[in-house]
Amino acid sequence: METRTLALEGPEPDTVELCARVRTLCRDGPDAVVCDVRAVAAPTLATVQALARAALTARRLGIPLRVTGAGPALRALLHLVGLVELLGEPEEREPPGGVEEGVEPDDLAL
């Protein structure tokens, strides 16, 4: 299993350059690409946008992209915009509407 890693630095990365780096890393068909974001001290929505575009670029090439080293601020931003899957964590969602809990025959009505 081959995983390739790239590092992201600064709060406002160059999205075009980042996506070009992802395309280069995906060229020979690795199993995954990991983006290390430890150096991003003060992430912004531009950081999130760059990561989202990089993930989309990798996905279009059939390669998953995962983010590692995210600090609390970046983790919160990724959760806020619904990109928690980039962290490799399951997204917490509300149960679908109209779904009721099972009732046992001997349960008392409230």
VMD Tcl script that builds the backbone (N, CA, C; Angstrom):
set m [mol new atoms 330]
animate dup $m
set s [atomselect $m all]
$s set {name element resname resid chain x y z} {
  {N N MET 1 A 0.849 -1.181 0.000}
  {CA C MET 1 A 0.000 0.000 0.000}
  {C C MET 1 A 0.890 1.239 0.000}
  {N N GLU 2 A 0.771 2.044 -1.026}
  {CA C GLU 2 A 1.606 3.233 -1.145}
  {C C GLU 2 A 0.795 4.486 -0.817}
  {N N THR 3 A 1.308 5.258 0.134}
  {CA C THR 3 A 0.707 6.531 0.503}
  {C C THR 3 A 1.733 7.620 0.264}
  {N N ARG 4 A 1.306 8.677 -0.380}
  {CA C ARG 4 A 2.208 9.803 -0.634}
  {C C ARG 4 A 1.759 10.987 0.214}
  {N N THR 5 A 2.731 11.748 0.686}
  {CA C THR 5 A 2.441 12.844 1.607}
  {C C THR 5 A 2.912 14.174 1.032}
  {N N LEU 6 A 2.120 15.209 1.279}
  {CA C LEU 6 A 2.522 16.564 0.958}
  {C C LEU 6 A 2.225 17.434 2.168}
  {N N ALA 7 A 2.957 18.498 2.315}
  {CA C ALA 7 A 2.771 19.397 3.455}
  {C C ALA 7 A 2.104 20.680 2.994}
  {N N LEU 8 A 1.237 21.191 3.846}
  {CA C LEU 8 A 0.554 22.453 3.593}
  {C C LEU 8 A 1.046 23.442 4.633}
  {N N GLU 9 A 1.437 24.618 4.186}
  {CA C GLU 9 A 1.944 25.627 5.098}
  {C C GLU 9 A 1.222 26.940 4.861}
  {N N GLY 10 A 1.060 27.703 5.920}
  {CA C GLY 10 A 0.436 29.016 5.821}
  {C C GLY 10 A -1.072 28.939 5.822}
  {N N PRO 11 A -1.704 29.999 6.312}
  {CA C PRO 11 A -3.166 30.004 6.425}
  {C C PRO 11 A -3.896 30.167 5.092}
  {N N GLU 12 A -3.225 30.741 4.083}
  {CA C GLU 12 A -3.880 30.954 2.794}
  {C C GLU 12 A -3.014 30.384 1.671}
  {N N PRO 13 A -3.066 29.061 1.503}
  {CA C PRO 13 A -2.238 28.418 0.476}
  {C C PRO 13 A -2.721 28.750 -0.930}
  {N N ASP 14 A -1.822 28.580 -1.878}
  {CA C ASP 14 A -2.147 28.758 -3.288}
  {C C ASP 14 A -2.888 27.500 -3.754}
  {N N THR 15 A -4.187 27.625 -3.961}
  {CA C THR 15 A -5.025 26.476 -4.303}
  {C C THR 15 A -4.608 25.844 -5.626}
  {N N VAL 16 A -4.289 26.650 -6.611}
  {CA C VAL 16 A -3.895 26.123 -7.919}
  {C C VAL 16 A -2.609 25.307 -7.785}
  {N N GLU 17 A -1.635 25.838 -7.040}
  {CA C GLU 17 A -0.363 25.138 -6.853}
  {C C GLU 17 A -0.568 23.855 -6.055}
  {N N LEU 18 A -1.427 23.908 -5.029}
  {CA C LEU 18 A -1.706 22.719 -4.216}
  {C C LEU 18 A -2.341 21.619 -5.071}
  {N N CYS 19 A -3.308 21.978 -5.889}
  {CA C CYS 19 A -3.965 20.982 -6.751}
  {C C CYS 19 A -2.986 20.407 -7.770}
  {N N ALA 20 A -2.059 21.234 -8.266}
  {CA C ALA 20 A -1.035 20.735 -9.192}
  {C C ALA 20 A -0.136 19.727 -8.475}
  {N N ARG 21 A 0.221 20.006 -7.228}
  {CA C ARG 21 A 1.036 19.065 -6.450}
  {C C ARG 21 A 0.283 17.753 -6.242}
  {N N VAL 22 A -1.019 17.846 -5.976}
  {CA C VAL 22 A -1.829 16.632 -5.780}
  {C C VAL 22 A -1.865 15.822 -7.069}
  {N N ARG 23 A -2.081 16.483 -8.211}
  {CA C ARG 23 A -2.091 15.767 -9.500}
  {C C ARG 23 A -0.764 15.060 -9.742}
  {N N THR 24 A 0.350 15.723 -9.413}
  {CA C THR 24 A 1.664 15.112 -9.583}
  {C C THR 24 A 1.815 13.880 -8.700}
  {N N LEU 25 A 1.393 13.991 -7.434}
  {CA C LEU 25 A 1.490 12.858 -6.519}
  {C C LEU 25 A 0.607 11.687 -6.947}
  {N N CYS 26 A -0.505 11.979 -7.594}
  {CA C CYS 26 A -1.452 10.931 -7.998}
  {C C CYS 26 A -1.102 10.304 -9.343}
  {N N ARG 27 A -0.114 10.833 -9.996}
  {CA C ARG 27 A 0.205 10.416 -11.368}
  {C C ARG 27 A 0.403 8.906 -11.525}
  {N N ASP 28 A 1.126 8.275 -10.606}
  {CA C ASP 28 A 1.418 6.844 -10.741}
  {C C ASP 28 A 0.449 5.965 -9.971}
  {N N GLY 29 A -0.665 6.517 -9.511}
  {CA C GLY 29 A -1.696 5.728 -8.848}
  {C C GLY 29 A -1.376 5.194 -7.470}
  {N N PRO 30 A -1.000 6.067 -6.521}
  {CA C PRO 30 A -0.817 5.581 -5.152}
  {C C PRO 30 A -2.169 5.188 -4.558}
  {N N ASP 31 A -2.141 4.512 -3.420}
  {CA C ASP 31 A -3.389 4.128 -2.755}
  {C C ASP 31 A -4.067 5.313 -2.083}
  {N N ALA 32 A -3.266 6.286 -1.634}
  {CA C ALA 32 A -3.829 7.451 -0.939}
  {C C ALA 32 A -2.820 8.591 -0.950}
  {N N VAL 33 A -3.332 9.795 -0.735}
  {CA C VAL 33 A -2.499 10.980 -0.552}
  {C C VAL 33 A -2.861 11.556 0.810}
  {N N VAL 34 A -1.828 11.903 1.573}
  {CA C VAL 34 A -2.022 12.495 2.894}
  {C C VAL 34 A -1.479 13.908 2.854}
  {N N CYS 35 A -2.274 14.857 3.337}
  {CA C CYS 35 A -1.856 16.250 3.407}
  {C C CYS 35 A -1.590 16.584 4.871}
  {N N ASP 36 A -0.332 16.835 5.190}
  {CA C ASP 36 A 0.082 17.162 6.550}
  {C C ASP 36 A -0.076 18.670 6.751}
  {N N VAL 37 A -0.913 19.048 7.719}
  {CA C VAL 37 A -1.224 20.460 7.943}
  {C C VAL 37 A -0.712 20.961 9.292}
  {N N ARG 38 A 0.253 20.267 9.877}
  {CA C ARG 38 A 0.798 20.681 11.183}
  {C C ARG 38 A 1.329 22.102 11.182}
  {N N ALA 39 A 1.853 22.567 10.073}
  {CA C ALA 39 A 2.448 23.900 10.002}
  {C C ALA 39 A 1.404 25.013 9.885}
  {N N VAL 40 A 0.141 24.662 9.716}
  {CA C VAL 40 A -0.916 25.668 9.590}
  {C C VAL 40 A -1.368 26.060 10.986}
  {N N ALA 41 A -0.859 27.205 11.473}
  {CA C ALA 41 A -1.143 27.634 12.837}
  {C C ALA 41 A -2.470 28.381 12.953}
  {N N ALA 42 A -2.799 29.185 11.964}
  {CA C ALA 42 A -4.017 29.999 12.012}
  {C C ALA 42 A -4.826 29.780 10.736}
  {N N PRO 43 A -5.555 28.664 10.656}
  {CA C PRO 43 A -6.296 28.366 9.424}
  {C C PRO 43 A -7.453 29.341 9.207}
  {N N THR 44 A -7.757 29.530 7.938}
  {CA C THR 44 A -8.881 30.379 7.544}
  {C C THR 44 A -9.783 29.564 6.622}
  {N N LEU 45 A -10.854 30.185 6.187}
  {CA C LEU 45 A -11.708 29.499 5.217}
  {C C LEU 45 A -10.977 29.283 3.890}
  {N N ALA 46 A -9.966 30.103 3.609}
  {CA C ALA 46 A -9.147 29.879 2.409}
  {C C ALA 46 A -8.374 28.569 2.543}
  {N N THR 47 A -7.931 28.247 3.751}
  {CA C THR 47 A -7.256 26.973 4.006}
  {C C THR 47 A -8.206 25.827 3.714}
  {N N VAL 48 A -9.431 25.954 4.224}
  {CA C VAL 48 A -10.440 24.911 4.028}
  {C C VAL 48 A -10.770 24.763 2.553}
  {N N GLN 49 A -10.893 25.880 1.851}
  {CA C GLN 49 A -11.191 25.823 0.425}
  {C C GLN 49 A -10.073 25.111 -0.337}
  {N N ALA 50 A -8.836 25.423 -0.007}
  {CA C ALA 50 A -7.713 24.774 -0.683}
  {C C ALA 50 A -7.720 23.274 -0.422}
  {N N LEU 51 A -7.996 22.866 0.816}
  {CA C LEU 51 A -8.057 21.442 1.140}
  {C C LEU 51 A -9.208 20.756 0.413}
  {N N ALA 52 A -10.348 21.437 0.331}
  {CA C ALA 52 A -11.503 20.868 -0.368}
  {C C ALA 52 A -11.199 20.687 -1.856}
  {N N ARG 53 A -10.554 21.678 -2.470}
  {CA C ARG 53 A -10.214 21.572 -3.889}
  {C C ARG 53 A -9.175 20.474 -4.135}
  {N N ALA 54 A -8.207 20.363 -3.207}
  {CA C ALA 54 A -7.192 19.315 -3.326}
  {C C ALA 54 A -7.836 17.938 -3.213}
  {N N ALA 55 A -8.769 17.796 -2.271}
  {CA C ALA 55 A -9.460 16.516 -2.097}
  {C C ALA 55 A -10.285 16.183 -3.339}
  {N N LEU 56 A -10.939 17.178 -3.912}
  {CA C LEU 56 A -11.729 16.971 -5.125}
  {C C LEU 56 A -10.826 16.571 -6.298}
  {N N THR 57 A -9.673 17.214 -6.396}
  {CA C THR 57 A -8.718 16.866 -7.460}
  {C C THR 57 A -8.284 15.418 -7.327}
  {N N ALA 58 A -7.924 15.013 -6.110}
  {CA C ALA 58 A -7.497 13.630 -5.883}
  {C C ALA 58 A -8.637 12.647 -6.166}
  {N N ARG 59 A -9.839 12.991 -5.703}
  {CA C ARG 59 A -10.998 12.100 -5.904}
  {C C ARG 59 A -11.282 11.907 -7.384}
  {N N ARG 60 A -11.149 12.971 -8.173}
  {CA C ARG 60 A -11.378 12.857 -9.616}
  {C C ARG 60 A -10.372 11.913 -10.278}
  {N N LEU 61 A -9.207 11.769 -9.642}
  {CA C LEU 61 A -8.179 10.862 -10.152}
  {C C LEU 61 A -8.283 9.480 -9.516}
  {N N GLY 62 A -9.315 9.287 -8.683}
  {CA C GLY 62 A -9.561 7.990 -8.076}
  {C C GLY 62 A -8.716 7.700 -6.841}
  {N N ILE 63 A -8.138 8.741 -6.252}
  {CA C ILE 63 A -7.261 8.589 -5.089}
  {C C ILE 63 A -7.863 9.353 -3.907}
  {N N PRO 64 A -8.022 8.706 -2.749}
  {CA C PRO 64 A -8.527 9.445 -1.586}
  {C C PRO 64 A -7.453 10.354 -0.996}
  {N N LEU 65 A -7.865 11.514 -0.492}
  {CA C LEU 65 A -6.967 12.438 0.191}
  {C C LEU 65 A -7.427 12.551 1.630}
  {N N ARG 66 A -6.472 12.468 2.552}
  {CA C ARG 66 A -6.768 12.575 3.979}
  {C C ARG 66 A -5.868 13.641 4.572}
  {N N VAL 67 A -6.374 14.349 5.573}
  {CA C VAL 67 A -5.639 15.406 6.248}
  {C C VAL 67 A -5.141 14.889 7.591}
  {N N THR 68 A -3.866 15.152 7.900}
  {CA C THR 68 A -3.322 14.785 9.204}
  {C C THR 68 A -2.679 16.005 9.844}
  {N N GLY 69 A -2.563 15.953 11.171}
  {CA C GLY 69 A -1.906 17.022 11.908}
  {C C GLY 69 A -2.745 18.266 12.103}
  {N N ALA 70 A -4.049 18.165 11.908}
  {CA C ALA 70 A -4.917 19.338 12.045}
  {C C ALA 70 A -5.059 19.728 13.512}
  {N N GLY 71 A -4.866 21.000 13.789}
  {CA C GLY 71 A -5.057 21.524 15.132}
  {C C GLY 71 A -6.539 21.747 15.399}
  {N N PRO 72 A -6.879 22.162 16.617}
  {CA C PRO 72 A -8.286 22.353 16.988}
  {C C PRO 72 A -9.034 23.354 16.101}
  {N N ALA 73 A -8.373 24.437 15.699}
  {CA C ALA 73 A -9.056 25.452 14.877}
  {C C ALA 73 A -9.413 24.900 13.500}
  {N N LEU 74 A -8.472 24.205 12.869}
  {CA C LEU 74 A -8.758 23.638 11.541}
  {C C LEU 74 A -9.778 22.515 11.644}
  {N N ARG 75 A -9.676 21.705 12.691}
  {CA C ARG 75 A -10.662 20.636 12.892}
  {C C ARG 75 A -12.062 21.230 13.013}
  {N N ALA 76 A -12.172 22.322 13.766}
  {CA C ALA 76 A -13.472 22.969 13.947}
  {C C ALA 76 A -14.000 23.512 12.624}
  {N N LEU 77 A -13.128 24.129 11.829}
  {CA C LEU 77 A -13.562 24.648 10.528}
  {C C LEU 77 A -14.008 23.515 9.606}
  {N N LEU 78 A -13.267 22.408 9.589}
  {CA C LEU 78 A -13.651 21.281 8.736}
  {C C LEU 78 A -14.986 20.676 9.185}
  {N N HIS 79 A -15.210 20.622 10.487}
  {CA C HIS 79 A -16.502 20.149 10.998}
  {C C HIS 79 A -17.611 21.119 10.589}
  {N N LEU 80 A -17.345 22.412 10.720}
  {CA C LEU 80 A -18.345 23.438 10.417}
  {C C LEU 80 A -18.825 23.370 8.976}
  {N N VAL 81 A -17.906 23.125 8.051}
  {CA C VAL 81 A -18.282 23.116 6.634}
  {C C VAL 81 A -18.608 21.722 6.106}
  {N N GLY 82 A -18.595 20.719 6.989}
  {CA C GLY 82 A -19.001 19.370 6.583}
  {C C GLY 82 A -17.924 18.583 5.857}
  {N N LEU 83 A -16.661 18.900 6.113}
  {CA C LEU 83 A -15.572 18.176 5.469}
  {C C LEU 83 A -14.798 17.318 6.459}
  {N N VAL 84 A -15.464 16.879 7.497}
  {CA C VAL 84 A -14.826 16.078 8.530}
  {C C VAL 84 A -14.272 14.767 7.973}
  {N N GLU 85 A -14.797 14.285 6.854}
  {CA C GLU 85 A -14.293 13.033 6.280}
  {C C GLU 85 A -12.834 13.159 5.848}
  {N N LEU 86 A -12.361 14.384 5.610}
  {CA C LEU 86 A -10.954 14.568 5.265}
  {C C LEU 86 A -10.037 14.196 6.426}
  {N N LEU 87 A -10.569 14.266 7.646}
  {CA C LEU 87 A -9.795 13.913 8.830}
  {C C LEU 87 A -9.797 12.412 9.086}
  {N N GLY 88 A -10.571 11.676 8.308}
  {CA C GLY 88 A -10.668 10.242 8.510}
  {C C GLY 88 A -11.583 9.871 9.654}
  {N N GLU 89 A -12.415 10.805 10.085}
  {CA C GLU 89 A -13.365 10.569 11.172}
  {C C GLU 89 A -14.769 10.480 10.591}
  {N N PRO 90 A -15.611 9.636 11.164}
  {CA C PRO 90 A -16.998 9.605 10.697}
  {C C PRO 90 A -17.698 10.901 11.083}
  {N N GLU 91 A -18.546 11.375 10.212}
  {CA C GLU 91 A -19.304 12.589 10.482}
  {C C GLU 91 A -20.469 12.274 11.401}
  {N N GLU 92 A -20.637 13.114 12.421}
  {CA C GLU 92 A -21.767 12.926 13.326}
  {C C GLU 92 A -22.986 13.578 12.698}
  {N N ARG 93 A -24.023 12.792 12.525}
  {CA C ARG 93 A -25.237 13.309 11.888}
  {C C ARG 93 A -26.440 13.001 12.741}
  {N N GLU 94 A -27.450 13.796 12.545}
  {CA C GLU 94 A -28.726 13.559 13.200}
  {C C GLU 94 A -29.385 12.369 12.515}
  {N N PRO 95 A -30.168 11.574 13.266}
  {CA C PRO 95 A -30.895 10.491 12.600}
  {C C PRO 95 A -31.891 11.071 11.597}
  {N N PRO 96 A -32.176 10.349 10.536}
  {CA C PRO 96 A -33.113 10.853 9.539}
  {C C PRO 96 A -34.488 11.117 10.146}
  {N N GLY 97 A -35.158 12.128 9.632}
  {CA C GLY 97 A -36.503 12.464 10.115}
  {C C GLY 97 A -37.494 11.356 9.861}
  {N N GLY 98 A -38.453 11.226 10.737}
  {CA C GLY 98 A -39.501 10.226 10.583}
  {C C GLY 98 A -39.117 8.847 11.073}
  {N N VAL 99 A -37.925 8.700 11.609}
  {CA C VAL 99 A -37.495 7.405 12.126}
  {C C VAL 99 A -37.859 7.342 13.595}
  {N N GLU 100 A -38.563 6.298 13.965}
  {CA C GLU 100 A -38.981 6.147 15.351}
  {C C GLU 100 A -38.238 5.003 16.002}
  {N N GLU 101 A -38.092 5.134 17.293}
  {CA C GLU 101 A -37.449 4.092 18.067}
  {C C GLU 101 A -38.368 2.878 18.124}
  {N N GLY 102 A -37.763 1.694 18.144}
  {CA C GLY 102 A -38.586 0.479 18.247}
  {C C GLY 102 A -39.309 0.420 19.578}
  {N N VAL 103 A -40.506 -0.132 19.576}
  {CA C VAL 103 A -41.319 -0.245 20.792}
  {C C VAL 103 A -41.545 -1.718 21.083}
  {N N GLU 104 A -41.305 -2.078 22.321}
  {CA C GLU 104 A -41.552 -3.441 22.758}
  {C C GLU 104 A -43.032 -3.583 23.146}
  {N N PRO 105 A -43.628 -4.757 22.948}
  {CA C PRO 105 A -45.047 -4.955 23.246}
  {C C PRO 105 A -45.422 -4.633 24.695}
  {N N ASP 106 A -44.518 -4.818 25.630}
  {CA C ASP 106 A -44.879 -4.582 27.044}
  {C C ASP 106 A -44.486 -3.204 27.527}
  {N N ASP 107 A -44.055 -2.280 26.620}
  {CA C ASP 107 A -43.741 -0.910 27.023}
  {C C ASP 107 A -45.027 -0.168 27.352}
  {N N LEU 108 A -44.972 0.637 28.411}
  {CA C LEU 108 A -46.120 1.449 28.788}
  {C C LEU 108 A -46.181 2.709 27.932}
  {N N ALA 109 A -47.368 3.098 27.554}
  {CA C ALA 109 A -47.555 4.332 26.789}
  {C C ALA 109 A -47.346 5.516 27.724}
  {N N LEU 110 A -46.730 6.560 27.236}
  {CA C LEU 110 A -46.513 7.757 28.060}
  {C C LEU 110 A -47.529 8.807 27.775}
}
mol reanalyze $m
mol bondsrecalc $m
mol representation Tube
mol addrep $m
